[in-house]
């Protein structure tokens, strides 16, 4: 199994919006809030390390395997 690697916030937002049906609804400073209609998640635009990436994926309801297929 591939491991998660750090990813830039903008790239993560693109992946979540294009592949998993999320859309950006607002930005305040260096944080963007995205939603799929029921789930709201705030993503920083800086480099996201593995720990925070795992938390964001869990909050979005996306497994690591699903996410790694889309990278």
C-alpha positions in Angstrom: 0.0 0.0 0.0 1.2 3.5 -0.9 1.7 5.9 2.0 0.3 9.4 2.3 2.8 12.1 1.5 2.6 15.9 2.3 0.5 17.8 -0.2 0.0 21.5 -0.9 -3.4 22.9 0.2 -4.4 24.1 -3.3 -3.7 20.7 -4.8 -5.8 19.0 -2.1 -8.7 21.4 -2.7 -8.5 20.7 -6.4 -8.6 16.9 -5.8 -11.5 17.1 -3.4 -13.5 19.4 -5.7 -12.8 17.6 -9.0 -12.9 14.0 -7.9 -15.0 13.8 -4.7 -17.8 16.4 -5.4 -16.8 19.1 -2.9 -16.9 22.8 -3.8 -15.2 25.8 -2.3 -17.7 28.1 -0.6 -15.5 30.8 1.1 -12.0 31.8 1.9 -10.8 33.8 4.9 -7.1 34.5 4.9 -5.1 31.4 4.1 -8.0 28.9 4.8 -10.6 27.7 2.4 -13.9 26.1 3.5 -15.2 23.4 1.2 -18.5 21.5 1.3 -20.4 18.7 -0.4 -23.7 19.9 0.9 -23.6 18.1 4.3 -20.0 18.1 5.3 -18.0 21.3 5.8 -14.2 21.1 6.1 -11.6 23.9 6.3 -8.4 23.4 4.4 -5.3 25.6 4.9 -3.4 26.7 1.7 0.0 25.8 3.1 1.7 22.5 2.9 -0.4 19.9 4.6 1.5 17.2 6.5 0.5 13.6 6.8 -1.3 13.9 10.2 -3.5 16.8 9.2 -4.1 15.2 5.8 -5.4 12.1 7.5 -7.7 14.2 9.7 -9.1 16.1 6.7 -9.7 12.9 4.8 -11.5 11.3 7.8 -13.7 14.4 8.2 -14.5 14.2 4.5 -15.4 10.6 4.7 -12.7 9.5 2.3 -10.5 6.5 2.9 -6.8 6.7 2.4 -7.0 4.2 -0.4 -9.6 6.2 -2.3 -7.5 9.3 -2.0 -4.3 7.6 -3.1 -6.0 6.4 -6.3 -6.7 10.0 -7.3 -3.3 11.4 -6.7 
